[in-house]
Amino acid sequence: MPVKIAGESLNACSGCEISLLDMGENFLKLLEVVQIVHLPLLMDSKHIENLQNAQVLELPKADIGLVSGSIKTRENLQLALAMRESCDFIIGMGTCATHGGIPALANSYTNEQIMTCCFKTDNTDETDRFPTELVPGLLESCHALDEKIKVDFYLPGCPPHPDHLFNLICALEKGEDYVLPEKSVCDNCSAQREGIGEVTNLKRPLELPDWKDSQDLENPDQFKCFIEQGFLCMGPVTRDGCGGDKDLARCITAGMPCRGCYGPIQHQGNQKLGILNALSSNGIDIGSLPEMVSLLRFSGGHGRLRPISLKSRKYK
Amino acid sequence: MARIIHIKPITRIEGHASIHIYLDENGYVDNTKVAFKSLRGFEKFVEGKPAEELPRIVSRICGICPWMHHIASNKAVDGCFSVTPSPVGSLLRELMLTIAHVEDKLLHFFFLSGADFLIGSDKDYSVRNIMGLVKEKPELTRKVVKIRHKAKMILDRFSRKAIHPVAGVPGGFIKPLLEDERKEFLATMSEVLDFVLFAMEYAKKEVFPQFNDQLPGLGTITTGFIGMVDKDGALNLYDGNLCLMKPDGTRMEFDPADYTDYLAEKVVPFSYGKFPYAKVWDEGFSLDSDAPKGIYRSNTLARINVAKTISTPRAQAELEMFREQFGRPAQATLLYHYARLIEAVYACERAIEILKEPRITHTNVRAKATPKAGRGVGCVEAPRGTLIHDYTTDGNGLITKANLIVGTTHNLAAINLSVDKASKDLIKDGVYDEAILNKIEMAVRAYDP
């Protein structure tokens, strides 16, 4: 009997599912050993309302559940609960599922503020009410998956590398354990590090980093550490793995500093506190950061980002 | 007794939407609603962020077309910081965008919509998908998987991150193209073009004839269209003016920066996505299926309708054949699929053209940008339609205001009308089955929302 896989995308962009397809021919290999029973992006399996209780959804039974996205609407929550019910093993797929991801940046604002910004603009016809019919209600916060359901495996990444998706599913299919490395992007970055850099004020990534031509990027050891150059790089506080089996940090080999898309190194870690520490110990004045909220741009779930209350604003 | 049919969720599309069909006492369709159910709040939460970070944040709006958001965002930041991007950097952006169009079109045509035509719209849901195609047409499907992957891996190899890219920067592109890479990508894109031309011939035999024979007029409505054109009025996916065409074929062109003079957005009670409409037509907005007002469509069919010509030879030849058969503007909704393949031909040819430009390997890929106060409107064509990013920054280059009109939203009103049409044509006397409901979804899938 092939291993049955179900998938649902919650408050997300479908990038994780596209990463599945970006395995290329490995996707075809995977189809030889697994059977996909539910995955709305690729197949027409519908949500079946429970006859006794219309609030409860039923989904096809599966061995492995791939859940991408965070939980922001009542429907996201309903689907997360239904996936937990119908799947033996839940993989939190992608950083939205593991830590809230980019959509959790919304946690700095109230729903009222978000709706007002979206529906009352200069270019929008005047309206006296926000949409409520047929659309799911918004929860107060954008939650990582494990704030609402038990997660059996965390596979971070925005999106997770196709190598990891393939290796993980193959391992589970064979009944083997799969462990992602718990080290930082820096642990695997061979950029030159000399100690504390000379720059005390952060540079915006609008300036050219210190490299001669793109060949240098093929050899990151020719390349001077971004933080020592005075650029914000989330490498010290971000889990390694974005390069897949090749094990090279993707953004850094493109010539851009890391922004933290694999989330904190340890599941409970705080990328913002960590990076402020790392910058300080590199002699960089953290007051020179243009803003700090987006230090949590991938991990604003778990209550880490909250709306600034009106009260605190008043006394600011 | 009156009742409601729910199709939840609409499948084989990107995003979260559902169809609700309201039947009257006699089992005839009274009205329909397509609800768009995602509200993540990007326009709000980008406020206060450094503008140069936005191309790396807003790409997360869509994991299928992150390149288009990435590049539209870079163009908007160029505007805010008053920087003219390096010409070679611009070309590299266009190259990435164009190749992303190709792989996306293959994804949609074969992986998402393909099974409706190649397996059969009335076949069981368990086989009517890409997994079914792997079994039913193994040779073709393997080839599609391989070719799409090859195109996608150009993006991955060169920019290092194909999904949620980082290589576009305000002022241009982060890195130059090396000669070895250029040669390799050129060879790959020639192979992809061969496959796309094969796919076009294959579709002319196996897919397009079904539009008339088996699914006549499915979801067909009469609307205006929008799309980007170059200075000669030819199709352009990366830069140019927007062209708005009325249902009768009359065209007006405008600078995307002036979009608020031409388009407005409407809030409807059943959708988190707003419904844009052509304000400049001075007829207001109405979803009344008998007399719709202000409604235009975007995406492939729209673009080839508004474009006078296509600048590359093979795609132009296909466009001429298409026009001879269907006229201009063509209104049949399923023709979106045909137009998708014509655009795929163009995108391959254009990528090859760019890769043959002698200056493409020049190293001057990035102009210096400095944070400042300003406003910028970045516009490109995404696979799903015209994409507009409109940002305002303060003196420190932080975002104070953002308005985004993403490709699919231009089509939300049209999708509602097409679903209404398909439902009324297909559901009579309260009789319907899974195959009929899938046909109604096909009217949505054509728009590749």
Interface residues (C-beta under 8 A of the other chain):
Chain A: S9 N11 A12 C13 S14 G15 C16 E17 I18 S19 L21 D22 G24 E25 F27 L28 L31 I36 P40 L41 L42 M43 D44 S45 K46 H47 K72 T73 E75 G101 I102 P103 L105 A106 S108 Y109 Q113 I114 M115 C117 C118 F119 T121 D122 N123 T124 D125 T127 R129 F130 P131 T132 E133 L134 V135 P136 L138 C158 P159 R204 P205 L206 E207 L208 D213 S214 Q215 L217 C242 R250 C251 T253 A254 G255 M256 R259 C261 P290 E291 V293 S294 R297
Chain B: I7 K8 P9 T11 R12 I13 E14 G15 H16 S18 H20 K33 A35 F36 K37 S38 L39 R40 G41 E43 K44 F45 V46 E47 G48 K49 P50 E52 E53 R56 I57 R60 I61 C62 G63 I64 P66 F81 L107 F111 L112 Y125 S126 R128 N129 I130 M131 V134 R142 V145 K146 R148 H149 K152 M153 D156 S159 R160 K161 A162 I163 H164 V166 A167 V169 P170 G171 I174 K175 P176 L178 T260 L263 A264 E265 K266 V267 V268 P269 F270 S271 Y272 K274 F285 T363 R366 K368 A369 T370 P371 N396 G397 L398 N403 N438 E441
